[in-house]
Amino acid sequence: QIGVWEGDVNKETLQKISSIGGADKVHDKGILYKYIAGKYNSLSEAKIRKLEVAQNGFTDAFIYAEKDGERITVKKAVRLLNK
């Protein structure tokens, strides 16, 4: 996750997000929107992408996991992938 903002982001932030490439804007709740930098099937891929995002100025970016639309721990996601 790159970050969460209320409504539209300012022009400078939008340019930074666009420079990452492949980022998606997702309605979170209410007036909040989160920007994510893709979906990955391995933790190593997600970690590489997180580094790219951080290098573009989003140092608070983090990795999270979902299963069936619900957030789960990354540890649990890794266990599920390794089954």
C-alpha positions in Angstrom: 0.0 0.0 0.0 1.4 3.4 -1.0 -0.9 5.4 1.1 -4.4 6.5 2.0 -5.8 10.0 1.2 -9.2 11.8 1.5 -10.6 12.4 -1.9 -8.2 13.4 -4.6 -4.5 13.7 -4.0 -2.6 16.9 -4.9 -0.9 17.2 -8.3 2.6 16.6 -7.0 1.6 13.4 -5.1 -0.4 12.1 -8.1 2.7 12.6 -10.3 4.8 10.7 -7.9 2.3 7.9 -7.8 2.1 7.9 -11.6 5.9 7.6 -11.9 5.7 4.3 -9.9 3.6 2.8 -12.7 0.9 0.2 -12.2 -0.6 1.8 -9.1 -4.3 1.5 -8.5 -6.7 3.8 -6.7 -9.1 1.8 -4.5 -12.1 3.2 -2.6 -11.4 2.3 1.1 -14.3 3.7 3.1 -16.2 7.0 3.3 -14.1 9.6 1.5 -10.9 7.6 1.8 -9.0 6.2 -1.1 -6.0 4.0 -0.9 -3.3 3.6 -3.6 -1.8 0.2 -4.0 1.2 -0.8 -6.1 -0.1 -4.1 -7.4 -0.9 -7.6 -6.3 1.8 -10.2 -5.9 1.9 -14.0 -5.5 5.2 -14.0 -3.5 6.5 -12.0 -0.6 9.8 -11.5 -2.4 8.0 -9.8 -5.3 6.1 -7.6 -2.9 9.3 -6.6 -1.1 11.0 -5.6 -4.3 8.0 -3.5 -5.3 7.9 -1.9 -1.8 11.5 -0.8 -2.2 10.6 0.8 -5.6 7.7 2.7 -4.0 9.9 3.9 -1.1 12.5 5.1 -3.6 9.8 7.3 -5.1 9.2 9.1 -1.8 6.6 6.9 -0.1 8.7 5.7 2.8 5.6 4.7 4.8 4.4 2.2 2.2 3.8 -1.3 3.5 2.9 -4.8 2.4 -0.4 -6.3 3.4 -2.2 -9.5 2.4 -5.8 -10.3 1.6 -7.8 -13.5 1.2 -11.3 -13.5 -0.2 -11.4 -9.7 0.2 -10.5 -9.7 3.8 -7.2 -8.6 5.3 -5.0 -11.3 6.8 -1.5 -11.2 8.2 1.4 -11.5 5.8 2.7 -14.4 7.9 -0.6 -16.3 7.3 -0.5 -15.4 3.6 3.0 -16.9 3.2 1.8 -20.1 4.9 -1.2 -20.3 2.5 1.1 -19.7 -0.5 3.5 -22.4 0.7 0.8 -25.1 1.0 
